Amino acid sequence: MTKKTRKFILYGLILGFLLAASGFILYALGWSFNQTTDGSFTFRKTGAIFLKIRPGDALVKINGKSYVQNHGLFNNGGDLTKGLLPGDYQIEISKENYGAWGKKLTVEAGLVSSATKIFLFPEEISAEPVLRKEAEKFWLTDNKKEEIKSLFYSLKQKQLKLPGKVPIVQIAPYLFDATKALVATQKAVYVLDRQNFSLEILAPISAQALAVSDSEIVFLDRQNNLQIYGLANHKIMEKIPLPLPTPLNNSEQLTEPVEKITKIALPKSGARIALLTKEGGLFIYEKPENELKLIAEKIKEFRFSPDNKKVAMLTQNEEIEIIFLEDYRRDFEMAAGEKFKLDLPKKGAPLDFGWLPEILDHLIIKYPEETIIAEIDSRPPTNWWLLGKNVQSFAFDNENNLYFLRDNQFLKVVL
């Protein structure tokens, strides 16, 4: 082999290496040859779809074409489908004996469109009976609240020698002992021991409404002051005069204090306090900034999400809306203060709702005849699954197990 031939081969190898390396780099950046509808080929920058599905052996279809899931080492338990031309893709996920999931995802050049909270629920969700006395340790049903109210009136007269019949603001479980309950009147908060039939005054406070955490009672007094009462040392730890609220449009500050408060709620973080008025105004008090914000109007009920960054709201129009308290930049994007309505079939007015604590961004919603699980995703459609029929009420225990009351029987639900 001549020296000229060797040089020719060497330069050819170098050129081939450079072309191959350039191809790999362009492919890694999302560029590829793709066949168009007329049969020709085009060199375009593509995108990808990342899906994270439970259970992981579900069937995935993208625009009707089946895809085998490939959970790579660096895919964090999900599946990445690359080389997709920009545009809308219909995703269908199914598994035998499970409810299906579907959504339209938009792929953009050089970007990954994702859905990482895909949960398929069984078509037949099992439930096993539990003893009533066990369930009532953590569950205050309406009947149990009436029993507590009657016992409270009786013990208040007999043991404390005080008038029994007084307006009750709120009845709540006592977090340190399942056999006890907190009873709040307009002048004091009492601890009622249902097992030993005793009653004591926990705090002589005058409250419009209150919320209880594992270490404190937060209540609004008659002068619109938020007060924080420590359960460990039995004294007022902080008194916060509420500032005038900021209206929804963030224009001029309101000049009148908020109207009558009917509910206070605390997220786990403790940095926020939510207040619901009789007229349906939902306010968030930000403790670090000492700012009171009006975030929604015409609200009947609300629930903080487990991550404390979102609030589910039942409107006076009987619709479920989700409002974001912080910027959200995951599968979809929502700015702080933005909200969207769940696109759910009409099943009557929702009677109750709550967040699933162990399965992120899913709600349980109780209607008159059906109770469902619905995902929280602003991209249509809203996927939902039937959880049970003719459920009277539901609750979670301290270990986040779900329980139903159906046909006056307590059932533990296995998801």
Secondary structure as GFF3:
##gff-version 3
##sequence-region A 1 415
A	DSSP	alpha_helix	3	28	.	.	.	ID=ss1
A	DSSP	beta_strand	31	35	.	.	.	ID=ss2
A	DSSP	beta_strand	41	45	.	.	.	ID=ss3
A	DSSP	beta_strand	47	54	.	.	.	ID=ss4
A	DSSP	beta_strand	59	62	.	.	.	ID=ss5
A	DSSP	beta_strand	65	67	.	.	.	ID=ss6
A	DSSP	beta_strand	79	84	.	.	.	ID=ss7
A	DSSP	beta_strand	87	94	.	.	.	ID=ss8
A	DSSP	beta_strand	101	107	.	.	.	ID=ss9
A	DSSP	beta_strand	112	119	.	.	.	ID=ss10
A	DSSP	beta_strand	127	129	.	.	.	ID=ss11
A	DSSP	alpha_helix	132	135	.	.	.	ID=ss12
A	DSSP	alpha_helix	142	158	.	.	.	ID=ss13
A	DSSP	beta_strand	168	173	.	.	.	ID=ss14
A	DSSP	beta_strand	180	185	.	.	.	ID=ss15
A	DSSP	beta_strand	189	193	.	.	.	ID=ss16
A	DSSP	beta_strand	198	203	.	.	.	ID=ss17
A	DSSP	beta_strand	209	212	.	.	.	ID=ss18
A	DSSP	beta_strand	216	220	.	.	.	ID=ss19
A	DSSP	beta_strand	225	230	.	.	.	ID=ss20
A	DSSP	beta_strand	235	241	.	.	.	ID=ss21
A	DSSP	beta_strand	261	265	.	.	.	ID=ss22
A	DSSP	beta_strand	272	277	.	.	.	ID=ss23
A	DSSP	beta_strand	282	286	.	.	.	ID=ss24
A	DSSP	beta_strand	291	296	.	.	.	ID=ss25
A	DSSP	beta_strand	299	304	.	.	.	ID=ss26
A	DSSP	beta_strand	310	315	.	.	.	ID=ss27
A	DSSP	beta_strand	320	324	.	.	.	ID=ss28
A	DSSP	beta_strand	328	329	.	.	.	ID=ss29
A	DSSP	beta_strand	333	334	.	.	.	ID=ss30
A	DSSP	beta_strand	339	341	.	.	.	ID=ss31
A	DSSP	beta_strand	352	355	.	.	.	ID=ss32
A	DSSP	beta_strand	362	366	.	.	.	ID=ss33
A	DSSP	beta_strand	370	375	.	.	.	ID=ss34
A	DSSP	beta_strand	384	389	.	.	.	ID=ss35
A	DSSP	beta_strand	393	396	.	.	.	ID=ss36
A	DSSP	beta_strand	402	406	.	.	.	ID=ss37
A	DSSP	beta_strand	409	413	.	.	.	ID=ss38
###
